[in-house]
């Protein structure tokens, strides 16, 4: 890969502080109702979901009955030393915990868990490329990634190595551009398999977090890699605002879809539940709803038809004033009834 594009550092899109004003709202599983999962007759049964993140605590009660296929791409071993991957997986397909429903698609029976971020939440672009290839080879229908390329981290590394600021910024920009092109081509290649005579079920729909670098209303930051790549559904985060929704202050702009990402309860290592906020929490809502649409479409399901269903069913009339399509894309992701 280094001959094609420089390896860039990668990190989890860390949850925002619980001191955030929006995140201080009572943590709950409000997101399940907001996306229509509680009223859907579908549960994701028969759909294979991949989560590329910090791993998973496979012994958590939320994953009872799910076949978890784990693969470590970090050299630190399977398991979840951070808790981020466990939380995201719980929102996608977690079973009820202590009588509380946390999973959008709690009928999923098989999940692929690619540990592409280590026990400090760090990784590389090479790891995500390998993780994506593995997930597709293993038959993932939906791939969820709540992570991003660390532009600032790479610049800092180059400056610490002795490069002046201008040269460090230039090299980081070149690496980012090369990796964007690589990712565009990789996703296109992975999603073109059915066009080469393979069954459409071998396609993978990819969703990724837009990022948490914005600070509305002071400033907004555009969606980062890998969510910014062609063929990837970038996901922004929203908070409840009475009977409507408000775009989360931290959510990066220019997503394709929006989903609940503030005060989201899901699984935590050691058992039990914990609230987290971020576009990382919004992304698994979209992955779970995509699994419901995949099941609903049956034999007609593919990455393209499910992607079209996500766009067609998204709602724009549910947002409070002051926001536009640059903030929430096609709208709030919505499950099939």
C-alpha positions in Angstrom: 0.0 0.0 0.0 2.9 2.4 0.7 3.7 2.3 -3.0 0.2 3.5 -3.8 -0.5 5.9 -0.9 1.4 6.8 2.3 0.2 5.1 5.4 -1.7 7.6 7.5 -2.5 7.3 11.2 -6.1 6.5 12.0 -8.1 6.9 15.2 -11.5 6.2 16.6 -13.9 9.1 16.4 -13.9 9.6 20.2 -17.2 10.2 22.0 -17.7 13.8 23.1 -17.5 14.8 26.7 -20.6 14.1 28.8 -20.2 17.7 29.9 -21.4 18.8 26.5 -24.8 20.6 26.9 -26.6 18.4 24.4 -25.1 15.2 25.8 -26.2 16.2 29.3 -29.8 15.3 28.3 -31.1 12.1 30.0 -29.3 9.2 28.3 -31.7 6.7 26.9 -32.5 4.5 23.9 -34.6 7.3 22.3 -32.7 6.7 19.1 -34.5 3.4 18.4 -37.9 5.1 18.2 -36.4 8.1 16.4 -35.3 5.9 13.5 -38.5 3.8 13.5 -36.8 0.6 14.7 -39.3 0.0 17.5 -42.2 0.1 15.0 -40.6 -2.0 12.3 -41.5 -5.7 11.7 -37.9 -6.4 10.5 -35.1 -7.4 12.8 -32.1 -7.9 10.5 -32.3 -11.7 10.5 -30.2 -13.2 7.7 -28.1 -10.1 7.3 -24.3 -10.2 8.0 -22.9 -7.0 9.6 -19.2 -6.1 10.0 -18.0 -3.6 12.6 -14.5 -2.2 12.0 -13.5 -0.6 15.3 -11.7 -1.3 18.5 -13.0 -4.9 18.8 -15.7 -6.3 21.0 -16.3 -7.8 24.4 -17.8 -11.0 23.0 -18.9 -12.2 26.4 -21.3 -9.3 26.9 -24.9 -10.4 27.4 -25.9 -8.0 24.5 -24.2 -10.4 22.1 -25.7 -13.7 23.4 -26.8 -15.9 20.5 -24.7 -13.9 17.9 -21.9 -15.7 16.0 -19.0 -13.3 16.3 -16.2 -13.8 13.8 -13.2 -11.8 15.1 -10.0 -10.7 13.3 -7.3 -8.6 14.8 -5.4 -6.2 12.4 -3.5 -4.3 15.2 -1.3 -7.0 16.7 -2.9 -6.4 20.2 -5.2 -9.4 20.1 -9.0 -9.7 20.0 -11.2 -8.1 22.6 -12.0 -4.4 23.3 -9.6 -2.4 25.5 -11.5 0.8 24.8 -15.2 0.0 24.8 -15.9 2.0 21.6 -16.4 -1.0 19.3 -18.6 -2.8 21.9 -20.9 0.2 22.2 -21.2 0.6 18.5 -21.9 -3.1 18.0 -24.5 -3.0 20.7 -26.5 -0.3 18.9 -26.4 -2.2 15.6 -27.4 -5.7 16.7 -27.3 -5.9 20.5 -29.9 -8.0 22.4 -31.9 -6.6 25.3 -29.8 -6.0 28.4 -31.6 -6.1 31.8 -35.0 -5.6 30.0 -33.7 -2.5 28.0 -33.6 -2.7 24.2 -30.4 -1.3 22.7 -30.2 -2.9 19.3 -31.7 -1.6 16.1 -31.4 -4.9 14.3 -31.4 -7.4 17.1 -32.2 -10.3 14.9 -28.7 -10.3 13.3 -27.2 -13.8 13.9 -23.7 -13.3 12.5 -21.3 -10.3 12.8 -17.8 -9.8 11.6 -15.6 -7.9 14.1 -12.5 -6.4 12.6 -10.2 -4.9 15.2 -8.5 -2.1 13.2 -7.9 0.2 16.2 -5.7 -0.9 19.1 -6.3 -0.6 22.8 -5.6 3.1 22.7 -7.9 3.7 19.8 -5.2 4.1 17.3 -4.5 2.4 13.9 -3.4 3.1 10.3 -5.0 3.5 6.9 -3.3 0.2 6.0 -5.3 -1.5 8.8 -8.6 -0.2 7.6 -7.9 -1.3 4.0 -7.1 -4.8 5.2 -10.1 -4.8 7.4 -12.4 -3.8 4.5 -11.0 -6.4 2.2 -11.5 -9.0 4.9 -15.0 -8.0 5.7 -16.0 -8.2 2.0 -14.3 -11.5 1.5 -16.2 -12.9 4.6 -19.6 -11.8 3.1 -20.5 -8.7 5.0 -23.7 -7.0 3.7 -23.2 -3.9 5.9 -19.9 -2.5 7.1 -19.9 0.1 9.9 -16.9 2.3 10.7 -16.9 4.9 13.5 -13.3 6.0 12.8 -11.4 8.6 10.9 -8.0 9.5 9.5 -5.9 11.5 11.9 -4.8 14.5 9.8 -3.6 16.6 12.7 -1.8 13.6 14.2 0.2 13.0 11.1 1.2 16.6 10.8 2.3 16.5 14.5 4.4 13.4 13.9 6.2 15.0 10.9 6.9 18.1 12.9 8.2 16.1 15.8 10.5 14.4 13.3 12.0 17.8 12.5 10.1 19.0 9.5 9.1 22.7 9.5 5.4 23.5 9.7 5.0 24.3 6.0 6.6 21.0 4.9 4.7 19.0 7.4 1.4 20.4 6.3 2.3 19.8 2.6 3.3 16.2 3.2 0.1 15.6 5.2 -2.0 17.1 2.5 -0.3 14.9 -0.1 -0.9 11.8 2.0 -4.5 12.7 2.6 -5.1 13.2 -1.1 -3.5 10.0 -2.0 -5.4 8.1 0.6 -8.7 9.7 -0.5 -8.0 8.5 -4.1 -7.0 5.1 -2.9 -10.2 4.7 -0.8 -12.4 5.9 -3.6 -10.9 3.2 -5.9 -11.0 0.5 -3.2 -14.7 1.1 -2.4 -15.5 1.1 -6.1 -13.6 -2.2 -6.6 -15.3 -3.8 -3.6 -18.7 -2.8 -4.7 -18.2 -3.7 -8.4 -18.1 -7.5 -7.6 -21.7 -8.1 -8.5 -21.3 -6.4 -11.8 -18.7 -9.0 -12.7 -21.2 -11.8 -12.5 -21.3 -12.4 -8.8 -24.4 -12.6 -6.7 -25.5 -9.1 -5.5 -25.4 -10.4 -1.9 -21.6 -10.3 -2.1 -21.8 -6.5 -2.2 -21.2 -4.5 1.0 -22.9 -1.2 1.9 -20.4 0.9 3.8 -21.3 3.6 6.4 -18.9 5.8 8.3 -19.0 8.5 10.9 -18.7 12.1 9.6 -16.6 13.2 12.5 -16.9 15.3 15.7 -14.6 18.3 14.9 -17.3 20.9 14.5 -18.3 23.4 17.3 -21.6 24.9 16.2 -22.4 27.8 15.9 -18.8 29.0 16.1 -17.6 26.9 13.1 -18.3 23.7 11.1 -15.7 21.2 9.8 -16.4 19.1 6.7 -16.8 15.3 6.8 -13.5 13.6 7.0 -12.0 10.3 5.6 -13.1 7.6 5.2 -16.7 8.9 5.3 -15.8 11.5 2.6 -14.9 8.8 0.1 -17.1 8.0 -2.9 -19.5 5.1 -2.2 -19.5 5.6 1.6 -22.6 6.8 3.5 -21.3 9.6 5.7 -23.4 9.9 8.9 -24.0 13.0 11.0 -25.4 13.1 14.5 -28.6 14.7 15.9 -30.1 15.3 19.3 -33.7 15.3 20.4 -35.2 18.8 20.4 -38.7 18.4 21.7 -40.8 16.8 19.0 -38.1 17.5 16.4 -34.3 17.0 16.1 -31.4 19.3 16.2 -28.0 18.7 14.5 -25.5 18.0 17.2 -23.1 20.9 17.8 -20.1 18.6 17.2 -21.3 16.9 14.1 -19.3 17.6 10.9 -21.1 19.1 8.0 -21.9 17.5 4.6 -23.1 14.1 5.7 -25.4 12.0 3.5 -27.6 10.8 6.4 -28.4 11.8 9.9 -29.1 9.6 13.0 -29.4 9.9 16.8 -26.0 10.5 18.3 -26.5 12.2 21.7 -27.0 10.4 25.0 -27.1 6.9 23.4 -27.2 4.0 25.7 -25.4 0.8 24.6 -23.2 -2.0 25.8 -20.0 -1.4 27.8 -17.2 -3.8 28.6 -17.7 -5.5 31.9 -21.5 -5.7 31.4 -24.2 -3.2 31.7 -24.9 -0.1 29.6 -23.2 3.3 29.3 -24.3 6.5 27.5 -22.0 7.9 24.7 -22.4 10.8 22.3 -20.9 11.4 18.9 -21.2 10.6 15.2 -19.7 7.3 16.2 -23.0 6.6 18.0 -25.1 7.8 15.0 -23.3 5.5 12.5 -24.4 2.2 14.0 -28.0 3.5 13.9 -27.7 3.8 10.2 -25.9 0.4 9.9 -28.7 -1.2 11.9 -31.5 0.4 9.8 -29.6 -0.7 6.6 -29.8 -4.3 7.9 -33.6 -3.9 8.3 -33.9 -2.6 4.8 -31.7 -5.4 3.5 -34.0 -8.0 5.1 -37.1 -6.1 3.8 -35.9 -6.1 0.2 -35.2 -9.9 0.3 -33.9 -11.3 -3.0 -33.7 -7.7 -4.4 -31.3 -6.6 -1.7 -27.9 -5.3 -2.7 -25.7 -2.4 -1.6 -27.3 -0.3 -4.3 -30.9 -1.1 -3.6 -30.5 -0.8 0.1 -28.6 2.5 -0.3 -31.5 3.8 -2.5 -34.0 2.7 0.2 -32.0 4.6 2.9 -32.1 7.8 0.8 -35.8 7.4 -0.3 -37.0 6.8 3.3 -35.0 9.5 5.0 -37.0 12.3 6.5 -36.2 16.0 6.2 -39.3 17.4 7.8 -38.3 16.5 11.3 -35.6 19.1 12.0 -35.8 22.2 14.0 -35.2 25.5 12.3 -31.8 26.8 11.5 -30.5 23.6 9.8 -30.3 22.7 6.1 -29.2 19.8 3.8 -25.5 20.6 4.4 -26.1 19.7 8.1 -28.2 16.5 7.7 -27.9 15.4 4.1 -30.9 13.4 2.8 -32.4 13.5 6.3 -33.1 11.3 9.3 -32.5 7.6 8.6 -35.8 5.7 8.8 -36.5 2.0 9.2 -38.9 0.1 7.0 -42.3 -0.2 8.6 
